[in-house]
Amino acid sequence: MEVKALVEQQGIIKFNREEIEESLKRIEEKYRNLVFTEEEVSSAKKERTKLNNLSKDLATYRKNIVAEVTAPLKTFEDFMKEAEKRTEVLSKNIGIQIETFEEKEKQERVLKVKNYVVKKMEDNQKYKEFVNMFIYTDSIYTNKGSYTATGNIGIKLAEHITNIFKQMDEILIGREAEEKLLDEKRKLVISTCKSISELLNLEISLDPKNFTYLENSTLEEISEEIKESGNRAKKQQDEKLEEIKKREYEKAQQELEKEEVVVVKKVKEIIDEPKKEEVKEEKLFYAEFSIDGIPVALAKEMSAWLKANGVKYTVKSQNIK
């Protein structure tokens, strides 16, 4: 398409420039130094109105002449702008198709890489957890230059993928070494707790679970910390035993004091107990009496006295006359 536009004649406007210039000078000379008094305010307003009207007339005339001169230019400008828009629409439509086609090609390239990566991960299941290390939106996966003319993965892209798998291997090796070291630490904690507990003869053995906070410490630091914990436990145990011994000793002393008080009291009771007079064994007197006639009343009194004094007697015969 070729646009041919011919400017037949540049815009030339003939007008009475000199006459207008002279008129303006006269008006300027009349009003430049004109001063109105307070009484002439009404006249001043009228003069101002005249000048404003003149200014409007000049503006209107100017606009009409310019519009008349630029009318052909406006028609040409509007037509060319519309032509530009129509070609831009066509260009954008094509651009959308190109973007769609290129996006499709990018997706096909990315799919090819994904299949390649999945195949490698299927061969070694340990890599599967690292699938997110591949950022398929990166340009190295989508650019056409990363592939061969036949669409296969190029050398640069293949090296990039290989390096990512190497990073995975480094992570796995580091993790394995870390787990091995952690296992050594666990075994060290268990064995050290046991040996320190036996060495110090602790009643309550050191619990390995209490030392999990040492997982980030060195082997030497772990051993030292457990030893110090064992010494602290031994000190607490000894202090507790001493306290128990002290309480038992005090309790024994109190019991002993109580027993001493009881013994002393018993001894005192024995000492203070009045002595019983020794009863001398008396010889028994045996006799037979025969009474020849006493008053009956006296006989009764005698019988009562004998009973009262525990004297056993036997009445062989009795007779009252």
Secondary structure, 3 states (H helix, E strand, C coil): CCCCCCCCCCCCCCCCHHHHHHHHHHHHHHHCCCCCCHHHHHHHHHHHHHHHHHHHHHHHHHHHHHHHHHHHHHHHHHHHHHHHHHHHHHHHHHHHHHHHHHHHHHHHHHHHHHHHHHHHHHHCHHHHHHHHHCCCCCHHHHCHHHECCCCCECHHHHHHHHHHHHHHHHHHHHHHHHHHHHHHHHHHHHHHHHHHHHHCCCCCCCCHHHHHHHCCCCHHHHHHHHHHHHHHHHHHHHHHHHHHHHHHHHHHHHHHHHHHHHHHHHHHHHHHCCCCCCCCCCCCCCCCCCCCCCCHHHHHHHHHHHHHCCCCCCCCCCCCC
